[in-house]
Amino acid sequence: MLNNNLIKGGAGPRLAFMETADPQTLAETLVALANTEGGTILIGLSEKGKHGEAKVKPEDVQQAMKAADDLYNPPVVVDKWEELEVSAADLETDDDDDDPDDDKSSSNGQVKARTADTSDDDESDEDDEASSKDSTKADSKKEDDKKSDSTKASENEKFTVYAIRVPRSIELHALDDGRVLIRSGARNRPLGGQEILRLASAKSTGAFESEIVPGATRDDFSRKMIDEYLEKRAERTKRPYNGKVDDLLQEIGAITSDGQPTVTGVLLFCEYPQQWLPQSSVVFAKFVGTTPRGESGLAGYTRREELTGPLPRLIEASWNLIWSEMAVSAVVKGLEREEKTEYPQFAVREAIVNAICHRDYRLRGRRIELRMYSDRLEVISPGGLPGFITIENIKDEHFSRNPRLVNGLFQWGYIEELGLGIDRMIEVMEQAGHRPPTFDARPYSFAVTLLNEREKPKPPEWVRNTNHRQARALQYIREQGSITNREYRSLCEGVSAETLRLDLVDMVEKGILIKVGSKKGTHYILK
């Protein structure tokens, strides 16, 4: 059953809405989804995900499917379409607020009453006006109650939409006019000549993640890894899986119909997949300077480790290793010190997850490399950019080389929102004061570089014009509200009382502090 939250999220890379069963639009959307990541088409909903005004019948969908089949080649194989019952309440979103231009005075029953102007008696006019207002309020309340009942009824009213599930295709599909479409965001986009060639090349090699792994058996799967996946999947989907485990493993592409492990299954569920796929390990190296070689020409790394295990463990181990080597510095904000890591955590994790998800596991003898230099972090994965993805469109388009692995790690919780990681990586780097990440795409490798270069914020005036003792006093005042001479001496033991007195006088003269009271009642507060 389709998740209502998915509908509320609106149309996107894997969900399309069609108000009517139009064969041409249906053909274009079938082709776009099949060429990209697959997805679902809902017929009977407007572009905004609302119940369409046109009433769509099952025979309309059947006829549209038949007509659409003649508008593209090769045929798009789809699962049988199904009818779904939904209500208006299922489709409500946070954006469904009242129109800001609506007349609020009329909506809450505060309607100005009209009174007769033919009477010469002012007192009678006032009585009539009051009576009219009371009557209007009562009528308005009744009308509001009717509207409320009507709204509740309409929200609970069921109507039918038609869901067509489109699997990702291993073939390249084109419309009868020659256009090759992909799904880009919430629209269908035609590809250019070079993009078509790249997508055709990607599809011609087949899906390595679905291939059987010679020598591996179902017994090689770790029960611990399977249980962990089921637990994480239940958290993600909000419902536990109660069927047979092997049925689910087959559904997600981890085993074949006769129970043989695939590359996907081995990488996700075997404790040591490197026994069959040695290229799936990760190599980490920490270098002293900015180049792989030291001054003497020898290897310039101070630490080198090879990481093994199933993909979820590789992600965690890679992150923990980089985290342990990241420098931490203190940045002053206001009167507070805030610790900053060398690189934003999200950007590092996203670079690691992307490499492990999207590398080309077909390339033997090539492993993911994590290179940590003094001025940058490089994450290099084997295999160029997949399909029609280029450096220019990497932020806006989405195409997975390994969709089953991506889905597995998504269910595991390592991918927050499909297709949005690069955008957020760039955003958090810039928010942290770094330059945006750089991307280098080559025929057989792809590298993400996080630069450890950021503009150092100027310290506030009080930091530049105070010594370390005065800084401690200011921090104390921020926490306690004020400071006395005695309290300052307790903070700075071993320093003469005269020196500390002059510190306080200096900060008063600089306009940082205000002296309050006199003699034993003297204390200092921030200006």
C-alpha positions in Angstrom: 0.0 0.0 0.0 1.3 3.5 -0.9 2.5 5.5 2.0 0.2 8.6 2.4 3.2 10.6 3.7 4.8 10.0 0.3 1.8 11.6 -1.4 1.9 14.5 1.0 5.5 15.1 0.1 4.5 16.0 -3.4 5.7 15.0 -6.8 9.4 14.3 -7.1 12.0 12.1 -8.7 10.1 8.9 -7.9 6.5 10.1 -7.8 4.4 11.7 -10.5 0.8 13.0 -10.4 -1.6 12.9 -13.4 -5.1 14.5 -13.1 -6.4 12.6 -16.2 -5.5 9.5 -18.0 -3.8 11.2 -20.9 -1.8 8.7 -23.1 0.9 11.1 -24.2 1.7 12.4 -20.7 1.5 8.8 -19.4 4.0 7.6 -22.1 6.4 10.4 -21.3 6.3 9.7 -17.6 6.6 5.9 -18.0 9.7 6.5 -20.1 11.2 9.0 -17.8 10.8 6.9 -14.7 12.0 3.7 -16.4 15.2 5.5 -17.7 16.0 6.9 -14.2 15.3 5.4 -10.8 11.8 4.0 -11.3 8.8 5.2 -9.3 5.1 5.5 -9.1 2.5 7.3 -11.2 -0.8 8.3 -9.5 -3.6 9.0 -11.9 -6.5 11.1 -10.4 -4.5 13.7 -8.6 -3.6 17.2 -9.7 0.0 18.5 -9.9 -0.3 19.7 -6.3 -1.4 16.3 -5.1 -5.1 17.2 -4.7 -8.1 15.2 -5.9 -8.6 16.0 -9.6 -11.8 17.5 -10.8 -12.1 15.0 -13.6 -13.5 11.7 -12.6 -11.2 8.9 -13.9 -12.6 5.4 -14.4 -10.7 2.1 -14.5 -11.4 1.8 -18.2 -9.8 5.2 -18.8 -6.6 4.0 -17.3 -6.7 0.7 -19.2 -7.2 2.5 -22.5 -4.4 5.1 -21.7 -2.0 2.3 -20.9 -2.8 0.6 -24.2 -2.4 3.8 -26.2 0.8 4.7 -24.4 2.4 1.4 -25.3 2.4 2.6 -29.0 4.2 5.8 -28.1 7.6 4.5 -27.0 10.2 1.8 -27.7 11.3 -0.7 -26.4 8.2 -1.5 -24.2 8.3 -0.4 -20.6 7.5 -3.3 -18.3 5.3 -2.2 -15.4 3.7 -3.9 -12.5 -0.1 -4.3 -12.8 -1.7 -1.0 -11.9 -4.0 -0.9 -8.9 -6.8 1.2 -7.4 -6.2 3.0 -4.2 -8.8 4.6 -1.9 -7.7 7.9 -0.4 -9.4 10.7 1.4 -8.8 14.5 1.4 -7.4 14.1 4.9 -4.7 11.8 3.5 -3.6 14.5 1.1 -3.5 17.4 3.6 -0.1 19.2 3.8 1.3 21.8 6.0 0.8 24.3 3.2 -3.0 23.9 3.2 -3.6 27.0 5.3 -6.2 29.6 4.7 -5.6 32.0 1.9 -3.9 35.0 3.4 -6.0 37.2 1.2 -9.3 35.8 2.6 -11.5 38.3 4.5 -10.8 37.2 8.1 -13.7 39.3 9.4 -16.3 37.3 7.5 -14.7 33.9 8.2 -15.0 34.3 12.0 -18.6 35.5 11.9 -17.8 39.2 12.6 -20.1 40.4 9.8 -21.3 44.0 10.1 -25.1 44.0 10.4 -27.2 46.2 8.1 -29.9 48.2 9.9 -32.9 50.0 8.6 -32.4 53.8 8.2 -36.0 54.8 8.0 -36.6 55.2 11.7 -36.4 58.7 13.4 -36.0 57.1 16.9 -32.3 56.8 17.7 -33.0 54.5 20.7 -35.0 52.2 18.5 -32.2 52.1 16.0 -29.7 51.0 18.6 -32.1 48.3 19.9 -32.7 47.1 16.3 -28.9 47.1 15.6 -28.2 45.1 18.7 -30.9 42.6 17.9 -29.7 42.3 14.4 -26.1 41.7 15.6 -27.2 39.0 17.9 -29.2 37.4 15.2 -26.3 37.6 12.7 -23.9 36.1 15.2 -26.3 33.2 15.8 -26.8 32.7 12.1 -23.1 32.9 11.5 -22.4 30.3 14.2 -24.9 27.9 12.6 -23.3 28.5 9.3 -19.8 27.8 10.7 -21.1 24.6 12.3 -22.6 23.6 9.0 -19.3 24.4 7.3 -17.4 22.4 9.9 -19.6 19.4 9.5 -19.3 19.7 5.7 -15.5 20.0 5.9 -15.3 16.9 8.2 -17.5 15.0 5.8 -15.4 16.0 2.7 -12.2 15.1 4.5 -13.5 11.7 5.2 -15.0 11.2 1.8 -13.1 8.5 -0.1 -12.1 8.7 -3.7 -10.1 6.5 -6.0 -6.7 7.1 -7.6 -4.8 4.6 -9.8 -1.2 3.7 -9.0 1.2 2.5 -11.7 4.5 1.3 -10.3 7.4 1.6 -12.8 10.6 -0.4 -12.1 13.9 1.0 -13.1 14.8 -0.5 -16.5 18.0 -2.0 -17.8 17.1 -0.8 -21.2 17.1 2.7 -22.8 13.6 3.8 -23.7 12.7 6.5 -26.2 9.4 8.1 -27.4 8.3 7.6 -30.9 9.5 11.1 -31.8 13.0 10.1 -30.8 13.2 11.9 -27.4 14.8 10.2 -24.5 13.4 11.4 -21.2 14.6 11.2 -17.6 12.9 12.1 -14.4 14.4 15.4 -13.1 12.9 16.6 -9.8 9.1 16.7 -10.4 9.3 16.9 -14.2 10.3 14.9 -17.2 13.4 16.2 -19.0 14.7 15.3 -22.4 18.3 14.4 -22.7 20.9 15.9 -25.1 23.0 13.8 -27.4 26.0 13.3 -25.1 23.8 12.6 -22.2 21.9 9.9 -24.2 25.3 8.2 -25.1 26.4 8.2 -21.4 23.1 6.7 -20.2 23.1 4.1 -23.0 26.6 3.1 -22.1 25.7 2.8 -18.4 22.7 0.6 -19.2 24.6 -1.6 -21.7 27.0 -2.9 -19.0 24.1 -4.3 -16.9 23.7 -4.2 -13.1 26.7 -5.7 -11.5 25.0 -5.5 -8.1 22.5 -8.0 -9.3 25.0 -10.6 -10.4 25.5 -13.9 -8.5 28.7 -14.1 -6.5 30.4 -17.4 -7.3 31.3 -19.4 -4.1 29.1 -17.5 -1.8 26.0 -19.2 -0.2 23.0 -18.0 1.7 24.6 -19.4 4.9 27.4 -16.8 4.5 24.9 -14.1 5.4 25.3 -12.8 9.0 22.1 -13.2 11.1 23.3 -10.2 13.1 23.4 -8.0 10.0 20.0 -9.2 8.8 18.4 -8.5 12.2 20.0 -5.1 12.2 18.7 -4.3 8.8 15.1 -5.5 9.7 15.3 -3.3 12.8 16.5 -0.2 10.9 14.0 -0.8 8.1 11.1 -1.0 10.6 12.2 2.3 12.1 12.3 3.9 8.6 9.0 2.5 7.4 7.2 2.7 10.8 6.1 -0.9 10.5 7.9 -4.2 11.3 8.3 -6.9 8.6 6.4 -10.0 9.5 7.0 -12.2 6.5 9.7 -14.7 5.6 13.2 -13.2 5.7 14.2 -14.8 2.5 11.2 -13.4 0.7 12.4 -9.9 1.7 16.0 -10.7 0.8 14.8 -11.7 -2.7 12.6 -8.5 -2.9 15.5 -6.2 -2.2 17.8 -8.1 -4.6 20.1 -9.7 -2.0 19.4 -13.2 -3.2 18.0 -14.7 -6.5 14.7 -16.6 -6.7 16.6 -19.8 -6.1 18.4 -18.4 -3.0 21.9 -17.6 -4.5 23.6 -14.5 -3.0 24.0 -11.5 -5.3 26.7 -8.8 -5.1 24.1 -6.6 -3.2 23.5 -9.4 -0.6 27.2 -10.1 0.0 28.1 -6.5 0.4 25.3 -5.7 2.8 25.0 -8.9 4.8 28.2 -10.9 4.8 30.6 -10.2 7.7 33.6 -10.3 5.4 32.5 -9.6 1.8 36.1 -9.0 0.8 36.5 -12.8 0.7 34.7 -12.7 -2.7 34.9 -9.0 -3.5 38.3 -7.8 -2.4 37.8 -4.5 -4.2 35.1 -3.6 -1.7 37.6 -2.5 1.1 38.5 1.1 1.9 42.0 2.4 2.3 42.7 5.4 4.7 46.0 7.4 4.7 46.9 10.4 6.8 49.6 12.6 5.3 51.9 15.1 7.0 51.8 17.8 4.3 49.9 18.6 1.2 51.5 15.9 -1.1 51.7 12.1 -0.9 55.5 12.2 -0.7 57.5 13.6 2.2 60.6 15.8 1.8 62.9 12.9 1.3 60.7 11.5 -1.5 59.5 8.6 0.7 55.8 8.0 1.5 54.6 11.0 3.4 51.8 9.3 5.5 51.9 8.9 9.2 49.0 6.5 9.4 47.6 4.0 6.9 44.8 1.5 7.4 42.7 -0.9 5.3 39.1 -1.2 6.4 37.0 -4.3 5.7 33.5 -5.6 6.5 30.0 -5.1 5.1 29.1 -1.7 3.8 27.3 -0.4 6.9 30.4 -1.3 9.0 32.7 0.4 6.4 30.8 3.6 6.7 31.1 3.7 10.4 34.7 2.6 10.5 35.7 5.2 7.8 33.9 8.0 9.7 35.4 7.0 13.1 38.9 7.0 11.6 38.6 10.4 10.0 37.0 11.8 13.1 39.9 10.6 15.2 42.3 12.4 13.0 40.4 15.7 12.6 41.8 18.7 14.3 39.5 20.5 16.7 39.8 24.3 17.3 38.1 26.8 19.6 36.2 29.7 18.0 35.0 32.6 20.1 31.4 33.6 19.6 30.3 36.5 21.8 31.8 35.5 25.1 31.6 31.8 24.5 34.1 29.4 23.1 32.7 26.9 20.5 34.6 23.9 19.3 34.9 23.5 15.5 36.1 20.4 13.7 38.4 20.6 10.7 35.5 19.6 8.4 31.7 19.7 9.0 30.6 16.3 10.1 27.7 16.0 7.6 30.0 16.8 4.7 32.5 14.1 5.7 29.8 11.4 6.2 28.0 12.3 3.0 31.3 12.0 1.0 31.9 8.6 2.6 28.4 7.3 2.0 28.3 8.5 -1.6 31.6 6.8 -2.4 30.5 3.5 -0.8 27.0 3.7 -2.5 28.0 4.7 -6.0 31.4 3.3 -6.7 31.8 0.8 -9.5 32.2 -2.5 -7.8 32.8 -4.1 -11.2 36.3 -2.6 -11.2 38.6 -5.1 -9.5 41.9 -4.0 -8.0 40.5 -0.5 -7.2 39.4 0.4 -3.7 37.9 3.5 -2.2 40.7 5.8 -0.9 40.4 8.3 1.9 43.3 10.7 1.8 43.7 13.2 4.6 46.2 16.0 3.9 47.1 19.0 6.1 44.9 21.2 3.8 42.2 18.9 2.4 40.3 15.6 2.6 40.0 13.6 -0.6 37.5 10.8 -1.0 38.2 8.9 -4.2 35.9 6.2 -5.5 36.5 3.8 -8.5 34.3 4.4 -11.5 33.3 7.6 -13.3 30.0 9.4 -12.8 27.1 7.1 -13.7 24.7 7.5 -16.6 23.9 11.1 -17.6 25.4 12.6 -14.5 28.0 15.3 -15.1 29.9 17.7 -12.9 27.6 20.4 -14.2 24.3 18.7 -13.3 25.4 16.7 -10.2 23.5 19.0 -7.9 20.2 18.8 -9.8 20.1 15.2 -11.3 20.0 11.8 -9.7 21.0 8.4 -11.2 22.3 5.5 -9.2 24.8 3.0 -10.5 23.8 0.7 -7.6 20.1 1.4 -6.8 19.7 -1.8 -4.7 22.7 -0.9 -2.5 21.4 2.7 -2.3 18.0 1.5 -1.1 19.5 -0.9 1.4 21.6 1.8 3.0 18.7 4.2 2.8 16.6 1.7 4.8 19.6 1.3 7.2 19.5 5.0 7.9 22.7 6.1 6.3 21.0 8.2 3.6 18.5 10.8 4.9 16.8 11.9 1.8 17.5 10.4 -1.6 19.1 12.8 -4.1 19.8 15.7 -1.8 23.1 14.9 -0.3 25.4 16.9 -2.6 23.2 20.0 -2.1 23.5 19.8 1.7 27.2 19.0 1.5 27.9 22.2 -0.3 25.6 24.1 2.0 27.2 22.9 5.3 30.7 23.6 4.0 29.8 27.2 3.1 28.0 27.6 6.4 31.1 26.5 8.2 33.1 29.2 6.4 34.8 26.7 3.9 34.9 26.9 0.2 32.4 24.5 -1.4 33.7 21.0 -2.1 35.3 20.3 -5.5 34.5 17.4 -7.7 36.8 15.7 -10.2 35.3 13.2 -12.6 37.5 10.9 -14.7 36.6 7.9 -16.8 37.5 5.4 -14.0 37.3 7.5 -10.8 35.4 10.2 -9.1 36.9 12.4 -6.3 35.3 14.7 -3.8 37.7 17.1 -2.1 36.8 19.0 1.1 39.1 22.0 1.5 40.4 23.0 5.0 40.4 26.6 4.1 38.1 29.0 5.7 38.2 32.7 6.5 39.0 33.0 10.1 36.4 35.2 11.8 37.7 38.3 13.4 37.6 38.0 17.2 35.2 40.5 18.9 36.7 43.7 20.1 36.9 42.6 23.8 39.1 39.6 22.7 41.5 41.8 20.7 41.8 44.3 23.5 42.0 42.1 26.6 44.5 39.7 28.1 43.8 36.2 29.1 42.9 37.1 32.7 40.4 39.7 31.6 38.9 37.2 29.2 38.3 34.9 32.1 36.7 37.7 34.1 34.3 38.5 31.1 33.4 34.8 30.9 32.6 34.8 34.6 30.5 37.9 34.3 28.5 36.3 31.4 27.8 33.3 33.6 27.2 35.0 37.0 26.0 38.5 36.0 28.7 40.5 37.7 32.2 40.2 39.4 33.8 41.7 42.5 37.5 42.2 43.2 37.5 39.3 45.6 35.9 37.0 43.0 38.4 38.1 40.4 41.3 37.3 42.8 39.8 33.8 43.3 39.8 33.3 39.5 43.4 34.4 39.1 45.3 33.0 42.1 49.0 34.0 42.2 48.4 37.4 40.6 48.8 40.5 42.7 45.7 42.3 43.8 47.0 45.6 42.3 47.5 43.9 38.8 43.9 42.6 39.0 42.6 46.0 40.1 44.3 47.6 37.1 42.7 44.9 34.8 39.3 46.0 35.9 40.0 49.7 35.7 41.4 49.1 32.2 38.1 47.4 31.0 36.0 50.2 32.5 38.1 52.8 30.6 37.7 50.8 27.4 34.0 50.8 27.8 33.7 47.0 28.3 32.6 47.1 31.9 30.6 49.4 34.1 31.6 49.9 37.8 28.7 49.7 40.2 28.7 50.7 43.9 31.6 51.8 46.1 34.0 50.4 48.6 33.0 46.9 49.7 29.9 47.0 47.6 31.8 47.5 44.4 31.1 45.1 41.5 31.4 45.2 37.7 28.9 44.3 35.0 29.0 44.2 31.2 28.3 47.5 29.5 
